[in-house]
Amino acid sequence: MKSAFYALMLVLLLVGISQVQAQQSRSLIPDRTLDIVQDSGYLNVGMYKDFPPYSYEVNGEVRGVDADLGRRIAEGLGVEFRPYWIIPDESLGDDLRNHIWKGHYLAKTRIADIMMRVPYDSTFKYMRDSTGEMINEQVVFFGPYQQERWQIAFDKSRLDGVETVAVFQYHPIGVEIDTLPATYLTSAFGGRLRNQVHHYGNVGEAFQAMEQEEVAGVMGMRAEIEHQLAAHTGNGFTKAGNGFPGMTKQVWDLGLAVRHTHRALGYAIAAIVDGMVRSGEMAELYANHGLSYSRPGYYDEILGPDKNGE
């Protein structure tokens, strides 16, 4: 009887200790509300590292269209822009947990105030795990600012055109490893393209391979493709106009994310982003980087179809 009692007391003690540790862990996370952000004088803008043309560094200078949007948001709040670099984990959910609402277990005090380039998608927003719990309930998704899409570029000296991806049954194509284009091209048309798909560390490396005639085309996100085309001007590379049969989501909206307890900060930033989209300032921002811009589909019901979208 006594042993059972002592065992119960030990369990209760361990539970109590774990609860205290959890509370202490949560207390380490900076509570960066709108007022605190403005009082501190700076905004930590979470962006993916080494991800041109969105966010990257050149000789210590922070560049990219997301970086410039972060600067504009910080300016609208009356604070300093501070880049917060994110190295991708295994999933977007991991990135949100580690950098927005919980913090990485090795650096609990290192947290971003906002995170850029997050899918603005109801399916992702309300995604649940195997137990039925919402995966992203600690995060607020807001401020859709761009619609992204997939794109192929090809070498005109090797291909007359790309009317369909089926042409890559006979010509090699480069993709970034572990991305949707890699999955799609290795499985499309019953896997008939699989042996022609070459995997690289990023889209830039795939373009270098096309320059060396290892591949005849490259697939990636449109902005990535356009950025690399500008960097390889004069090589005879150009964008294709094909679609992607069998791919369920060929275009998607991108927005921002904040911790669920920082909704007021999200509201203030959403107003800045919304004004930029409606006024055309967002399109101009992309044009300054030599990138095409498509307005988020979110605005179609509000402003009507995007006549300037591609």
N, C-alpha and C positions, 0 to 999 in steps of 0.2 A: 504493500500500500504506500509506504513511504517512498519507495523508488519511483512509483508512478507519479507521486506528488512532485518529487524533485525533478523528474523529467519534464513535467508540465511547466514548472517554474523556469527551467532552463530554456524551454521553447519561448515562453513569454518574454524572457530577458533578451534572447536573440532577436525576437521580433521588435522589441523596443529599441535595441541598438540599431537595427537596420533602418527603422523609421527616423531615428535621430540623424543617422548618416545621410539618408535621403534628403532630409530637411536642410542639413548643412550643405549638401551638394547643390540643392536648388538655390540656397542663399548666396552661393558663389557667382551665379549667373547675373551679370549686370542688368539692372532694371531700367532700360533705356526707353523711357516713355517720351512722348513728344516734348513735354516741358523740359525734361532732363537733357534731351538731345539739343534743344535750343539753348539751354543754359550752359551746356558744355562747349558749345560753339563748333561742333563737328558732327558729321554723319558717317558712320562706317558702312560703306556700300559693298555688299558681298558680290563678287564677280569671279567667274572661272578664270584660273590662271593659264597663261599661254594659249589663248583661245581666239586668235585673230579671225575675222576683223572685229570681234565683239569686245574683247578685253585682253590686253597683253602689254608688255613693256619693251621699249627700245632704248637701250643705254640709260635705263633708270627712269625714263619718261613713260607715264601711264597713257596708253593709247586705246582706241577702239570706240565703236559707236555706243556700247553700253557704258563705257567710262565717261563719255561726253554727256550721255543722258544722266548719269549719276551726278556729274558736276552741275548740270542744269537743275536737278532736283535739290541738291544742296544749296544752290544759289536761291532757289525759291523759298527755302526754309530759313535763309539768312545765316547759314552755317558753312563751315569748311568741308570740302569733299575729301574723304579719306578712303583709299582703296583697301578693301579687305579681301585678300586672295583666297580662293577656294580651290583645293585640289580634289577632283571628283573621287567619290567613294564608289562602292559597288552599285548604288542606286540613288536616284534623286531623293527618295525618302531618307536615306542615310545622310545626304548632304543637308537636307532641311533640319534633321535632328541635330547634327553636329554643329551647324552654323547659325541656326535661327532660334530654336526653342529649348534646346537642352544643353548644347555644348559638348565638345569631344571629351571623353573621359580623361584624356591626358592634358586638356587645357580648358577647364570649365569656365574660366573668366574670359576666354576669347570667343566673342560672339559678334555677328553682324547685325546692324540695325535693320537692314533690308537686304533682300537677295534678288538679283536680276535674273532675267531669262528663265522664268519658271512657267511651265505650261498653265495657261488659263483655260482649264477644262473641267467641266462638272464631273466627268467620270473619274478623273484623277483626284479631284477635290474630295469626293465622297467615297473613295476606295476603302474597302474594309479588309481586315486580315482573316485568317481561317477561323477565328473565334467570333467574328462579327463586329469586332471593335474597329472604329474609324482609325485609319493609319495616320491621317494628317489633321486630326482634330486640334492639335496645338498650334496650327498655322492658319493664317488668314491670307488668301490669295486675292489679289486686287490689281487694278491699274493695267489692263491689257494695253500694250503699246505697239505691237507689231504682229503681223501674220507672216509666219515662215513657211517655207515649202522646200521640197527636194528638187534637185537640179542635176543635170548631167552636162559636162563639158567634154568636147572631143577634139581630136587632132584632124584638121581638114585635109592634111596631106595623106592621111590613111583611110579616112572615111568620107564619103560624099555627103552624108547626113545621118541623122539618127531619128528616123520616123517612129521607130519602136525599139524597146530595149532588147528585143529578140536578135538584133544585129550582133549583140555581144555573145551570141553562141559561137561566132566565128572570129571575134576580135577580143583581146584582153581588156579588162576594165579594172581600175583601181578604186579601192574604198578604204575608209578608216576601219581598223579592226574593232570588233565588238560594237558595231553600230547597226541601226536598222537597215541602211543600204547593204551592209555585208550580209545580213540575214535574208533580206529580200532577194538579192541577186543570186544567192546560192540555192534558193528554193523556188524561184519563179520558173514557170514553164516546165514544171516537173523536174527541176534541177538541171536542165539542159545547159545553163550558163555556168554551173558550179566550177568547172575546170578552168574557166577563163577569168575568174575573179581573183585578183591579187590584193592582199591585205597589207596595209601600211599603218604606221604609228599615228598619222593624221593626214588631213587633206593636202597639206603642203608637201608632204613626202610623196603622196600619190601624184601630184603635179610634177615633181622632180622626176619621177619614174616615167611620166608621159613625155617629158622633155628628152629623156634618154631612150625613148621608143620602146620601153618595157610594156607600156599599155597604150591603148588607142583612145581611152576615155576615162573619166573620173566622175564618181557620183558623190554628192554631199549636199549640205544645206545651201540654198541659193546664195546667201551672203558670203559663205566660205568660198564658193565657186567663183563669184564675181571678184572677190578680193584676190584670189590666185590668178585669175585671168589678167587683172591689171598688173600683177607682178611678173607675168610671163608674156607681156605684149610683144608682138612681132614673131611669135612662134607658130602662128596659124591655128591657135586654139580658139574655140568659140562655144557658146551655149547651144544646147539642143532644145528642141521644142516638143519633145515627146511626153506622154503621160506614163503612168506606172500601173498597168492592169494588175488587179489582184491585191494592190496595196490599199488597206482600208482607210488610212488617214494620210492624205498627201499634202494637206495644208493644216496648220494649227496656230492658234493664238498664243502669244507669249506675254507674260506680265511680271508682277513682282510678288514678294511674300514677306510678311512680318510675323512676329510672334503673336499669338492670339490675345495676349494681355496688352498689346501695343496698338490697338485698333485706331486710336486717335492719330497716331503717327501715320498709319496707313491711309486714313481719310485725308490728311493734309497732303500727302504725297500723291494720292489718287487725283486730287483736284489739280495739281500741277501737271501731271501726265495727261489728264483729260483735256486740259486747255491746250497742250501742245499738239495732241492728235487733231482736235477740232480746228485749230488755227492754221494747220499746215506746217507748224514748226518742226514736228516730228519727221515729216517727209523731207524737210530741208536738212535736218540733221543727218539723215541717211544719205542724201544726195551729196553732202559735204565729204562723205567717206567713199563716194563713187558706188553706192549701193542702191539697188532698186528698193522701193518701199511699198508694201501692201498694208492697208489699214486693217486692224483686227476685225474679224467677222462679227464680233460683239457689237460693233457700231452700225451694222447694216440695218437693224430694226429701228435704230434711233435716227440715223442720218440718211438712210437709204443706201443702195448699193454703191460700192466704191468704184467710181468711173475711172479713176486713175490707177487702180490696182492692176497688177499683171497676172 
